[in-house]
Structures are given as structure tokens and as C-alpha cells.
């Protein structure tokens, strides 16, 4: 049986006002045991799922308590740039 220490984090910036933001950081650290690569992958997915669930709950609570909108970022892949590879450039709008 093998063991792996897993540490993951999600960080999200919330715009609370003009020129003001707050970072929401949720981190998880666990030790998983596994006997095969498939089992390791499965256990890693479980850790990621717990992290994501904790993050969503924390993010929603912070946004609710601060009275700010829960803003989801979007990706605009159709931006115009001065170079020929505009489809490869990503513009994140919050």
C-alpha cells in the first residue's frame, strides 16, 4: 500500500467595490492510501471534490455576508488583438 500527501487550494478574487477586492482561499491537505494508479486517481478526485464543495460553500457564505454579488468569470475567446493568434488569447471578464 502506498501513501501520498495531497495538498490543493482554490483562490478566487471577489470585487467588493471600485478599487477594492477580497481573496477567498480554501485549502485542503489530506493523506491518501492507494494500491494502484487507478485507485490513486480515484482518491485524488475525491479530495478535489471535497475541496470544490468546501470552496463553493465558503465563497457563497462570504459573498452573502458581504452583500456582494456572486460573480462568475467568463472567458471571451473572440477578442481582437494585434497579432495573428487572437483565438489563443483569453480575456477574463468578471
GIRABEL-V20199 format. One record per pair of residues at least 12 apart in sequence whose C-alpha atoms are under 8 Angstrom apart, sorted by the first residue. I is the first residue (numbers start at 1). J is the second residue. Records with the same first field share a line. If there is no record, write none. Layout:
I->J, J
This chain:
1->33, 34, 35
2->33, 34, 35
3->31, 32, 33, 34
4->31, 32, 33
5->29, 30, 31, 32
6->28, 29, 30, 31, 32, 44, 47
7->27, 28, 29, 30
8->27, 28, 29, 48, 51
9->25, 26, 27, 28, 51
10->25, 26, 27, 51, 52, 55
11->23, 24, 25, 26
12->24, 25
14->71
16->66, 68
24->58, 59
25->55
26->51, 54, 55, 58
27->51
28->47, 51
30->47
32->44
71->94
72->94
73->92, 93, 94
74->92, 93, 94
75->90, 91, 92, 93
76->90, 91, 92, 93
77->89, 90, 91
79->91
